């Protein structure tokens, strides 16, 4: 099943752990000769518009977030993509877990490599787990990496 891994999707969040997760994904990609696609998802605020009146129009704020994310993605890849490794970055908008799974299907990714934050207890209840959502709904294998180890 994993003999023909040619496309690996790597969700990144630009945290301190993101380079560790990306390095693990690059290692897997090197073993298979696969291409990496790093993905960052800008959380969509459209569903929250009715809850408050923002100081700045929500769409303008979201556009600025996307622009900032695209710059950070370019910087991230420049700093973390190993020499000779084929890779690209993509910034998406929407629900983080849903967008990761949808993009993986759209791009026909053979594998997703992503980090876990290891939330427990109340943090897990409050923040949930994007990794868990992706593992449960992805149509390709998902390798989770604990970057704290």
N, C-alpha and C positions, 0 to 999 in steps of 0.2 A: 504494500500500500504506500509506503514512503519512498519507493525507489525513484519515482519521477518528480521529485520536489524541485520545481523551477521558479516558483514565485512564493516568497514569504512576506507576509504582512506583519509589520511591527507597530502597534499603537504606542505612541510616546506622549508623555504629559509635560515634558521639559523640567521635571523635578530633578533633584540630585541623583535619583536612582535611574533615570532614563538612560544615561550613557552605559550603565551596567547591563541593563536589559538589552539595549541595542547591541552591545558587544557580544552578549550570549547569542543573539539572533544572527549576528554577522559570522560567528563561529559555526553555527548550524548551516548557514548559507554557504560558507566556504566548503563544508564537507559535501554538500550536494551540488555545488556549482550553481546555486540559485541566486536570483535577483531579489534584493530587498526593497520594500516600499514602506517607508515610515509614514505613519498617519497620525495627525492630531485632529481632534474634533472640538470645534468651538460649540459649546453648549448653546442651543437655541433658546432665546428668551421670549419668543412669540407667545407661548402658552401662559406666560406670567404677566402679560401686558395689563390685564384687567385688575391685578392686585394692587398696583401703585401707579402714581404718576411720576415718571422719571424726569430728572432735570435735563436730560439729553434724550432726544428721540431714540427709542430702542433700536431701530434699524441702523441709525448712525453709530450707536455704541457697538452693535454687533459687527458692522463693517470695519470699524477701527480695531476690534478684537481680531477679526480675520486677517487684516493687514499686518498687525503685529505678530500673529501666529505664523504667517507666511515668511516673515523676516526671520523669526526665531527658528523655523524649520530649515531655512537655508543655512543659517549659522550652525545649527545642530548637525546637519549632514556634513558640512565642511569640517567640523571638529571631530566627528565620530565615525564617518564612513571610511573603513580601511582602504588603503591604496589598492587599486585593482578590483575592488568589490563593486559590482554593478548595483546601483541603487538610485532611488528617487524619493521625493517627499510629496505628500498631499495633505491639504487642509480641507476638512469637511465641516459642515454645520448640521446640528441636530442633536438628538439624544445620543450620547456617547456610545453605549453598547449597541444600540440598533444600527448606528452608522458604521461601526466597525464591521459588524456581521454583513450588512448590506454591501459595503464596499468590497469585502473579501469575496462575496459571491459574484459581484459585478466584474471584478478583475480576475476571477477564476484562480484565486490564491490556493496554493496547495497546502499551506500551513499558516497558522497565526502563532507568533511568539510574543507573549506579553507578560508584563510584570504583575505581581500581586503586592498589595500594600500590607496584607496581613492584619486588616482590621479585626478586632474581636469585641465581643460584648456590645456596649451601647454605641460605640463608633460604627460597628457593622450595621446595627439597626438604623442609625441615622444616615450613613453614607452608602450603604449597600455595597455591592461588589460588581463592578463592571466586568472583571475577569470571570466571575461566576456566571453572569449573564451571557458572556461570549461563549464560554465553555458549553453551556446548556443549549445555545441556539445556533452555533456555527455549523456549517455543513462540511467543514474541513477539520483536520486535526488541529488542536490548540495545545501548545506547549507553554506552561506557565513557569515563570522564573521568579524566585524569591530573591530580590536584589540585596536583601539585608544579610545574606549568608556569605 
